[in-house]
Amino acid sequence: MNSDLSPMDAMNQGCLNHLLGIVANSFDAYSAVLFLADDEGVLRMVAHFSLGDDLDQGIEVQAGKGLVGWILRNNQPLLVNNYELQTESLGYYSGKSESAVKSFMGCPLRDGQGIICVDSKKSYSFSAKDQKILHQFAEFIAKLQLDTCRQESSRQDFLYYQALQELQELRQRYPHWSAYLKHYLQILAGTTGIKHVALAARDEYGQNFFIEGWTDDFPINQRTKGEKYPFGSGLVGWVFKNEKPLFSVDAETSHTGVTLFAKDVIGSLALHTVICLPLNVHKRTRAVLILADEAPRDPGAEMRVFLRLVTEYLEFFLENLYLKNQLNRLRAQIAPQPAPDAAHGDDIPLPPR
């Protein structure tokens, strides 16, 4: 089982594997396999039961290719009781087991969710009645997936709500800007599941930007810390210059430090997810929030709403800070003021011009 699965995903996969065992025993099948559509709509094997050990668990179903692909293309169930006469392959075995298969039965799940298949080493193992029963299993799995999606959505909504509460409490818990920013970025990474989060800020001259904060595992080179990059350079510079958010999520296309910052900041690390969100303070983009990951992590509607809320919260926080520091400057011009009390967080810097 994949160790990267969330507790909900791991529990769901365990239930599906157990269910596939019941399906196989119900039909006295050699193997039972389940393909479900991923976020990109590609059907992949997610659960299985087999008396052998040569199932190709990395298979992707292609429409029209093999018997499973036929079901995908036609969205119809298929029953083959004399597989020896078939020229099409099953495609989900990596070894010699397929050559011993004599019967096959498959059924699509509703709305293109996936396909469930069983096979046997005996000819004429499955009947029309068996196909109706397999359809009932398919309907049950479809409902199970729908309930799982609803539970996962509710769980994620709770995590977003919990994160918003934590962000509201950060100012009191961490009055110093460096500590505040560090925990702010960590909360974003933990809540969104996007591995690397950083904040780029406009410098005091308003012509360049630098990386002001990043999560602990952000692969930034030590020699590039504190370096400045001109506006318009890299994806981050583009966001500064155009003051528009950028979402780049692609399993095929990747970005490196060169395309992100226009310099080799993060080495040759390939990032398949890059999200850059401008922060507008006092009518100008003064910072860009960066979320990046080696894996493609397409943000759904709920995550986009969450990112908008946390971005607006940070903008509001920095706007108040900007006005506070402007007021302190005016006071300083009228009369000398005592040094600020660092214990109250006045070490937070004035946002760049």
RODO-2510 file (C-alpha; in nm, 4 decimals, decimal comma):
residues 353
     n   res          X          Y          Z
     1     m     0,0000     0,0000     0,0000
     2     n     0,1265     0,3453    -0,0878
     3     s     0,2684     0,5130     0,2238
     4     d     0,1832     0,8549     0,0739
     5     l    -0,1907     0,7841     0,0965
     6     s    -0,3933     0,9922     0,3388
     7     p    -0,5641     0,7999     0,6232
     8     m    -0,8937     0,8317     0,4354
     9     d    -0,7418     0,7044     0,1091
    10     a    -0,5641     0,4184     0,2858
    11     m    -0,8860     0,3104     0,4586
    12     n    -1,0772     0,3324     0,1299
    13     q    -0,8159     0,1256    -0,0541
    14     g    -0,8209    -0,1363     0,2204
    15     c    -1,2009    -0,1610     0,1930
    16     l    -1,1827    -0,1890    -0,1859
    17     n    -0,9200    -0,4649    -0,1730
    18     h    -1,1361    -0,6542     0,0758
    19     l    -1,4405    -0,6054    -0,1448
    20     l    -1,2512    -0,7333    -0,4505
    21     g    -1,1719    -1,0483    -0,2520
    22     i    -1,5446    -1,0968    -0,1904
    23     v    -1,6159    -1,0395    -0,5614
    24     a    -1,3551    -1,2977    -0,6647
    25     n    -1,4871    -1,5565    -0,4195
    26     s    -1,8458    -1,4922    -0,5290
    27     f    -1,7618    -1,5875    -0,8886
    28     d    -1,4891    -1,8421    -0,8103
    29     a    -1,2630    -1,6116    -1,0124
    30     y    -0,8871    -1,6242    -1,0529
    31     s    -0,8557    -1,2451    -1,0329
    32     a    -1,0769    -0,9454    -0,9663
    33     v    -0,9483    -0,5959    -1,0475
    34     l    -1,0898    -0,2454    -1,0155
    35     f    -0,9937     0,0566    -1,2233
    36     l    -1,0953     0,4057    -1,1106
    37     a    -1,0487     0,7420    -1,2783
    38     d    -0,7866     0,9715    -1,1229
    39     d    -0,8000     1,3524    -1,1111
    40     e    -0,6984     1,3655    -1,4772
    41     g    -0,9655     1,1157    -1,5849
    42     v    -0,7155     0,8319    -1,6475
    43     l    -0,8319     0,4862    -1,5377
    44     r    -0,5755     0,3175    -1,3132
    45     m    -0,5817    -0,0037    -1,1104
    46     v    -0,6617     0,0950    -0,7522
    47     a    -0,7660    -0,2383    -0,5968
    48     h    -0,7261    -0,6053    -0,6799
    49     f    -0,7458    -0,9641    -0,5645
    50     s    -0,5674    -1,2475    -0,7402
    51     l    -0,4591    -1,6031    -0,6785
    52     g    -0,1425    -1,5156    -0,8722
    53     d     0,1223    -1,2504    -0,8234
    54     d     0,1723    -1,1031    -1,1705
    55     l    -0,0960    -0,8349    -1,1955
    56     d     0,0381    -0,5177    -1,3594
    57     q    -0,0703    -0,2679    -1,0956
    58     g     0,0731     0,0285    -1,2862
    59     i    -0,1517    -0,0172    -1,5888
    60     e    -0,3431     0,2762    -1,7413
    61     v    -0,6524     0,1808    -1,9374
    62     q    -0,6627     0,3197    -2,2912
    63     a    -0,9905     0,3397    -2,4795
    64     g    -1,0218     0,0620    -2,7358
    65     k    -0,7065    -0,1201    -2,6264
    66     g    -0,7749    -0,4738    -2,5020
    67     l    -1,0997    -0,5978    -2,3514
    68     v    -1,0888    -0,3439    -2,0671
    69     g    -1,0308    -0,0664    -2,3204
    70     w    -1,3332    -0,1924    -2,5176
    71     i    -1,5513    -0,1460    -2,2067
    72     l    -1,4109     0,2038    -2,1583
    73     r    -1,4738     0,3075    -2,5178
    74     n    -1,8246     0,1603    -2,5429
    75     n    -1,9315     0,2086    -2,1791
    76     q    -2,0976    -0,1333    -2,1886
    77     p    -2,0487    -0,4580    -1,9936
    78     l    -1,8611    -0,7427    -2,1619
    79     l    -1,8802    -1,1188    -2,1152
    80     v    -1,6300    -1,3547    -2,2843
    81     n    -1,6599    -1,7233    -2,1991
    82     n    -1,4117    -1,8607    -2,4534
    83     y    -1,1164    -1,6296    -2,4206
    84     e    -0,8945    -1,8577    -2,6312
    85     l    -1,0781    -1,7370    -2,9419
    86     q    -1,0154    -1,3707    -2,8605
    87     t    -0,7397    -1,1742    -3,0302
    88     e    -0,7636    -0,8895    -2,7789
    89     s    -0,5618    -0,9060    -2,4578
    90     l    -0,6665    -0,8330    -2,1038
    91     g    -0,3633    -0,6130    -2,0516
    92     y    -0,3515    -0,6176    -1,6744
    93     y    -0,1113    -0,9105    -1,6307
    94     s     0,2634    -0,8685    -1,6500
    95     g     0,3430    -1,2415    -1,6498
    96     k     0,2116    -1,5673    -1,7906
    97     s    -0,1214    -1,5781    -1,6066
    98     e    -0,3116    -1,4205    -1,8950
    99     s    -0,2304    -1,7172    -2,1195
   100     a    -0,4191    -1,9430    -1,8763
   101     v    -0,7323    -1,7256    -1,8612
   102     k    -1,0358    -1,8819    -2,0296
   103     s    -1,3228    -1,6512    -1,9218
   104     f    -1,3581    -1,2774    -1,8647
   105     m    -1,6319    -1,0487    -1,7413
   106     g    -1,6231    -0,6702    -1,6975
   107     c    -1,8686    -0,3954    -1,6100
   108     p    -1,8329    -0,0145    -1,6205
   109     l    -1,9169     0,1999    -1,3182
   110     r    -2,1651     0,4798    -1,3614
   111     d    -2,0591     0,8180    -1,5019
   112     g    -1,7254     0,6864    -1,6223
   113     q    -1,5951     0,6384    -1,2675
   114     g    -1,4193     0,3134    -1,3531
   115     i    -1,4410    -0,0523    -1,4517
   116     i    -1,4577    -0,3738    -1,2472
   117     c    -1,3325    -0,7007    -1,4041
   118     v    -1,3105    -1,0665    -1,3109
   119     d    -1,1477    -1,3570    -1,4955
   120     s    -1,1224    -1,7329    -1,4595
   121     k    -0,8993    -2,0168    -1,5775
   122     k    -1,2124    -2,2176    -1,6548
   123     s    -1,4109    -2,1852    -1,9769
   124     y    -1,7762    -2,0782    -1,9501
   125     s    -1,7353    -1,9773    -1,5869
   126     f    -1,9674    -1,6765    -1,6044
   127     s    -2,3322    -1,6467    -1,6992
   128     a    -2,5737    -1,3630    -1,7825
   129     k    -2,6942    -1,3848    -1,4209
   130     d    -2,3351    -1,3428    -1,3004
   131     q    -2,3071    -1,0323    -1,5166
   132     k    -2,6125    -0,8812    -1,3447
   133     i    -2,4580    -0,9563    -1,0059
   134     l    -2,1307    -0,7938    -1,1147
   135     h    -2,3340    -0,4876    -1,2175
   136     q    -2,4729    -0,4724    -0,8626
   137     f    -2,1172    -0,4794    -0,7266
   138     a    -2,0311    -0,1977    -0,9680
   139     e    -2,3253     0,0093    -0,8408
   140     f    -2,2204    -0,0536    -0,4804
   141     i    -1,8622     0,0577    -0,5517
   142     a    -1,9880     0,3716    -0,7276
   143     k    -2,1969     0,4641    -0,4218
   144     l    -1,9068     0,3803    -0,1914
   145     q    -1,6806     0,6147    -0,3877
   146     l    -1,9414     0,8904    -0,3772
   147     d    -1,9729     0,8579     0,0014
   148     t    -1,5941     0,8542     0,0339
   149     c    -1,5659     1,1717    -0,1734
   150     r    -1,8246     1,3408     0,0456
   151     q    -1,6409     1,2371     0,3629
   152     e    -1,3085     1,3540     0,2198
   153     s    -1,4637     1,6857     0,1174
   154     s    -1,6052     1,7340     0,4678
   155     r    -1,2710     1,6433     0,6225
   156     q    -1,0862     1,8866     0,3968
   157     d    -1,3370     2,1641     0,4672
   158     f    -1,2738     2,1108     0,8392
   159     l    -0,8958     2,1305     0,7818
   160     y    -0,9378     2,4595     0,5932
   161     y    -1,1541     2,5974     0,8734
   162     q    -0,9037     2,4829     1,1346
   163     a    -0,6170     2,6425     0,9400
   164     l    -0,8016     2,9762     0,9200
   165     q    -0,8420     2,9682     1,2971
   166     e    -0,4700     2,9003     1,3440
   167     l    -0,3796     3,1864     1,1114
   168     q    -0,5951     3,4262     1,3098
   169     e    -0,4122     3,3309     1,6293
   170     l    -0,0616     3,3627     1,4822
   171     r    -0,0261     3,7379     1,5460
   172     q    -0,0761     3,6887     1,9201
   173     r     0,1374     3,3740     1,9411
   174     y     0,4259     3,4970     1,7248
   175     p     0,4583     3,8774     1,7377
   176     h     0,7931     3,8806     1,5532
   177     w     0,7649     3,8892     1,1750
   178     s     1,0192     3,6140     1,1048
   179     a     0,8498     3,3644     1,3389
   180     y     0,5042     3,4696     1,2198
   181     l     0,5958     3,4210     0,8533
   182     k     0,7618     3,0847     0,9170
   183     h     0,4518     2,9417     1,0841
   184     y     0,2202     3,1020     0,8289
   185     l     0,4010     2,9229     0,5449
   186     q     0,4090     2,5936     0,7364
   187     i     0,0324     2,6068     0,7925
   188     l    -0,0247     2,6631     0,4211
   189     a     0,1962     2,3696     0,3250
   190     g     0,0373     2,1346     0,5780
   191     t    -0,3191     2,2306     0,4900
   192     t    -0,2926     2,2314     0,1101
   193     g    -0,0626     1,9290     0,0864
   194     i     0,1657     2,1298    -0,1441
   195     k     0,5199     2,0579    -0,0290
   196     h     0,7084     2,3863    -0,0799
   197     v     0,5774     2,7300     0,0195
   198     a     0,7687     3,0582     0,0097
   199     l     0,7132     3,4331     0,0112
   200     a     0,8897     3,6677    -0,2303
   201     a     0,8927     4,0384    -0,1391
   202     r     0,9575     4,3629    -0,3273
   203     d     1,2823     4,5312    -0,2250
   204     e     1,3119     4,8849    -0,0906
   205     y     1,3719     5,0303    -0,4381
   206     g     1,0675     4,8697    -0,5937
   207     q     1,2579     4,7269    -0,8918
   208     n     1,3612     4,3828    -0,7680
   209     f     1,2327     4,1075    -0,5434
   210     f     1,3929     3,8613    -0,3028
   211     i     1,2834     3,5442    -0,1206
   212     e     1,1918     3,6565     0,2289
   213     g     1,0719     3,3291     0,3787
   214     w     1,0304     2,9622     0,2934
   215     t     0,9306     2,6310     0,4506
   216     d     1,2048     2,4157     0,6014
   217     d     1,2222     2,1713     0,3100
   218     f     1,2203     2,4379     0,0399
   219     p     1,5272     2,3366    -0,1668
   220     i     1,6828     2,6814    -0,1816
   221     n     2,0588     2,6977    -0,2370
   222     q     2,2480     2,8565     0,0501
   223     r     2,4408     3,0846    -0,1841
   224     t     2,1229     3,2352    -0,3267
   225     k     1,9747     3,3437     0,0062
   226     g     1,9379     3,7207     0,0048
   227     e     1,9905     3,7540    -0,3699
   228     k     1,7636     3,9885    -0,5634
   229     y     1,5912     3,9262    -0,8948
   230     p     1,4554     4,1890    -1,1346
   231     f     1,0850     4,2262    -1,1976
   232     g     0,9681     4,0305    -1,4979
   233     s     1,2254     3,7535    -1,4529
   234     g     1,0890     3,4037    -1,4067
   235     l     0,7333     3,3147    -1,3184
   236     v     0,7523     3,4996    -0,9861
   237     g     0,8820     3,8120    -1,1577
   238     w     0,6002     3,7875    -1,4111
   239     v     0,3454     3,7908    -1,1286
   240     f     0,5130     4,0952    -0,9725
   241     k     0,5113     4,2767    -1,3043
   242     n     0,1612     4,1831    -1,4181
   243     e    -0,0022     4,1672    -1,0739
   244     k    -0,1988     3,8550    -1,1692
   245     p    -0,2090     3,5077    -1,0076
   246     l    -0,0503     3,2136    -1,1872
   247     f    -0,1523     2,8474    -1,1684
   248     s     0,0682     2,5941    -1,3480
   249     v    -0,0133     2,2270    -1,2850
   250     d     0,1020     1,9759    -1,5453
   251     a     0,2260     1,6188    -1,5180
   252     e     0,4263     1,6565    -1,8403
   253     t     0,5665     2,0100    -1,8126
   254     s     0,7923     2,1029    -1,5213
   255     h     0,9569     2,4193    -1,3901
   256     t     1,2987     2,4599    -1,2290
   257     g     1,4669     2,7407    -1,0398
   258     v     1,5537     2,9055    -1,3706
   259     t     1,1934     2,9316    -1,4867
   260     l     1,0679     3,0160    -1,1374
   261     f     1,3168     3,2880    -1,0404
   262     a     1,5294     3,3245    -1,3576
   263     k     1,8257     3,1929    -1,1563
   264     d     1,9312     2,8507    -1,0387
   265     v     1,7810     2,9014    -0,6942
   266     i     1,6533     2,5494    -0,6353
   267     g     1,8919     2,3515    -0,8522
   268     s     1,7555     2,1131    -1,1117
   269     l     1,4507     2,0125    -0,9073
   270     a     1,1554     1,9605    -1,1435
   271     l     0,8349     2,1202    -1,0164
   272     h     0,5095     2,0045    -1,1747
   273     t     0,2992     2,2335    -0,9566
   274     v     0,3627     2,6080    -0,9334
   275     i     0,1103     2,8536    -0,7866
   276     c     0,2023     3,2209    -0,7488
   277     l    -0,0410     3,4585    -0,5784
   278     p     0,0180     3,8362    -0,5696
   279     l    -0,0323     4,0226    -0,2416
   280     n    -0,1512     4,3793    -0,2911
   281     v    -0,0669     4,6231    -0,0150
   282     h    -0,1409     4,9941    -0,0454
   283     k    -0,2504     4,9529    -0,4102
   284     r     0,0666     4,7747    -0,5243
   285     t     0,1864     4,4135    -0,5462
   286     r     0,4465     4,4046    -0,2704
   287     a     0,4796     4,0283    -0,2257
   288     v     0,4074     3,6992    -0,4030
   289     l     0,3048     3,3802    -0,2263
   290     i     0,4644     3,0739    -0,3912
   291     l     0,3386     2,7153    -0,3610
   292     a     0,5309     2,4447    -0,5490
   293     d     0,5550     2,0680    -0,5593
   294     e     0,7359     1,7975    -0,7529
   295     a     0,4021     1,6210    -0,8051
   296     p     0,1087     1,7641    -1,0010
   297     r    -0,1447     1,8806    -0,7405
   298     d    -0,4338     2,0459    -0,9143
   299     p    -0,6084     2,2837    -0,6710
   300     g    -0,9814     2,2227    -0,6616
   301     a    -1,2460     2,4866    -0,6086
   302     e    -1,2287     2,4516    -0,2285
   303     m    -0,8504     2,4962    -0,2209
   304     r    -0,8712     2,8023    -0,4451
   305     v    -1,1241     2,9588    -0,2080
   306     f    -0,8968     2,8777     0,0870
   307     l    -0,5931     3,0311    -0,0870
   308     r    -0,7924     3,3443    -0,1678
   309     l    -0,8981     3,3788     0,1966
   310     v    -0,5480     3,3298     0,3407
   311     t    -0,4034     3,5679     0,0812
   312     e    -0,6617     3,8351     0,1655
   313     y    -0,5899     3,7812     0,5348
   314     l    -0,2166     3,8373     0,4850
   315     e    -0,2883     4,1409     0,2664
   316     f    -0,5088     4,2870     0,5412
   317     f    -0,2417     4,2135     0,8016
   318     l     0,0329     4,3800     0,5939
   319     e    -0,1912     4,6745     0,5050
   320     n    -0,2463     4,7444     0,8757
   321     l     0,1257     4,7069     0,9352
   322     y     0,2012     4,9450     0,6506
   323     l    -0,0342     5,2095     0,7907
   324     k     0,1045     5,1592     1,1409
   325     n     0,4621     5,2103     1,0241
   326     q     0,3633     5,5125     0,8170
   327     l     0,2033     5,6618     1,1276
   328     n     0,5192     5,5883     1,3287
   329     r     0,7259     5,7701     1,0652
   330     l     0,5041     6,0759     1,0857
   331     r     0,5288     6,0736     1,4640
   332     a     0,9060     6,0438     1,4418
   333     q     0,9179     6,3526     1,2209
   334     i     0,7236     6,5513     1,4804
   335     a     0,9087     6,4391     1,7909
   336     p     1,1750     6,1777     1,8696
   337     q     1,0234     5,8519     1,9926
   338     p     1,1746     5,5864     2,2201
   339     a     1,2969     5,2669     2,0597
   340     p     1,0104     5,0243     1,9859
   341     d     0,9520     4,7368     2,2221
   342     a     1,0573     4,4207     2,0380
   343     a     0,8489     4,2140     2,2755
   344     h     0,5370     4,3541     2,1085
   345     g     0,6433     4,2535     1,7617
   346     d     0,7542     4,5961     1,6342
   347     d     1,0497     4,4310     1,4631
   348     i     0,8167     4,3487     1,1731
   349     p     0,9627     4,5410     0,8793
   350     l     0,7830     4,7998     0,6745
   351     p     0,6608     4,6463     0,3508
   352     p     0,8830     4,7558     0,0588
   353     r     0,7759     5,0495    -0,1544
***
